[in-house]
Amino acid sequence: MPVLLSLKNISKQYPGVLALNNVSLDVYEGETLALCGENGAGKSTLIKTLSGSILPSEGTIVFDGKEYDGMSPKLSASLGISVIYQEFNLMNQLSVAENVFVGNLPMKHGFYDRKTCAENAKKIFADMEVDIDVNKPVEELSVAYMQLVEIAKAFSKKVKLLILDEPTSSLNDEDAKMLLDLLMEFKKN
């Protein structure tokens, strides 16, 4: 399998703290990885480096064959890198469908096209094999389903690399198994 992402000697220095020290890692297309470590090990710093939230002090990122000294949120998103953080980035009063396409709502004659938005969201969730009412406000969903909405947002943007920050930490065992089964199904595709 080809290498999708290669981190080369990534370091991040804050005043008095070395958060990342010469980290190198290759991620292959279709591969599933877990980064494990204790609190303060640098996992979140590494994720923020890939999303463009922070710039590395040293090192390079190679994504899809192109080399970068650092990412910006806009560049990361345009390359197909999507991060789902522990704290969801959802608008609770908006519908599931509107949350999936927020920032990229379908328009018709210059106005928001609610019907197309719902149809497009239904297709994404059908592809995910998730039964959900796309017209329901997000605030009425369980934590597990909120996470699925975040994943659907990523897939609506043609994600190439999906990064989940502690995806099962707030889920019960049944919901964690559902999420992990879903991710393994995505991996096959």
Secondary structure by P-SEA (a helix, b strand, c coil): ccccbbbcbbbbbcccccccccccccccccbbbbbbbcccccaaaaaaaaaccccccbbbbbccccccccccaaaaaaaccccccccccccccccccccccccccccccccccaaaaaaaaaaaaaaaccccccccccccccaaaaaaaaaaaaaaacccbbbbccccccccaaaaaaaaaaaaaaaac
